[in-house]
């Protein structure tokens, strides 16, 4: 009986901590949104963060997209040829990338590279009292530090998802057409006929934008509220990657259900 009570007490304490953390994140998100308009007028703050989060993530996005497309081509060809539909490889690859793999994998890679770096950067600013110094000088640290990094994630991730999907298509073309020998005209025509701009491309971009909001918010929130110690910063960085990954996968399921329900 005592063990059961201890378990219930621990579960209740954990639930209260999670709810308190979610409430703090909601208030923080509102503070960020309230300062977005002012930050958009100061491109000098936003441009370096776009370079840091977006441009410096291009290498891992392109290489990963290329190999994901190659794997899809190999696996897809093995399945489609059993049914005499090998010419539909372009459709399979394009729909898989544009609808799901492009936004999701790009968001996971973004969280691991840019999201963790943003958290560590802001966490170190907290540990070295740079944020406190900004407060002392009447400089809003949320507007100066947090919002540009948040907006950079929201803007960069849809673009990175498009680049990932494009690299994946190129990788599938190299394997399917150049290596296996599928007809090039059939590859591209099947892809063009099956991919709808509104239902597939725009929905994929919307997913990527939602993922960008989630990953950007988690990154800046964990960094801003990190404990001002080495252990606190490392823990915040780890939480950013874990929570961002779980959030992306959860949001992907919810958005996919809503989108497919809207199509029926």
C-alpha positions, 0 to 999 in steps of 0.5 A: 500500500505504501509503495502504491501511495509513493507511486501516486505521489510521484506521478502527481508531482510529475504531472504538476511539474509538466503542467507548470512547465507548459504554462510557463512555455505558453506565457513565454510564447505569448511574450515572443509573439508580442515582440515579433512585429518589432523584430521584423523591422530590424533585419539586422538582427534577423539576417545573421540568425537566418544564416546560422540556422538556415544556410549552415544547415544546408549541407546536412539537409542536402546530403541527407535528402539525397541519400533518403531519395536513393533509399526510397528508389531502391526500396520502392523499385523492389516493391513496384516491380512485383506488380508491374508498376516500376514506372510509378517510382517517381510518383512514390518517391515524390509523394513520400518526400513532399507529404511526409519525409521532407518536412519531418526529416528536415525538422528532425535534422534542424532540431539536432543541428540548429535547435540544439545550437540555439539552446546552447547559445542562449543558455550560455548567455544566461550562465554568463549573465549576458541576459541579466546585463541586457536587463540592466541596460534596459534592453529587452533580451526576448526581443534582442536575442530570442525572437530573431532566433525563433523567427529564423526557425519558422522561416528556414524550416519550410525552405529546408524541407523543400530543398530536402525533398528536391534533393531526394527526388534527384537522388531517386532519379539517379538510382531509378533512371540512371542506374536501374534504367527506368524510362526518364519520361515515365519517371517525370510524367508520373510524378507530375500527374500524381503530385497536386500543388495544393493538397501535397506541396502546400500541405507539406509546406504548412507542416514544415512551418508548424514544425518550425514554430514548435522547434523554434519555440522549444529551442529558445524556451529551453535556452532562456530558462536553462539553469546558469550552470554547465549541467543546466545548459547541457540538460537544456540542450538535451531536452531541446533535441528530445522534446523537439523530436517527439513534438515533430512526430506528434504534430505530424500525426495530428496534421496528417489526420486532419489533412486526410480527413479534410480531403475525404 
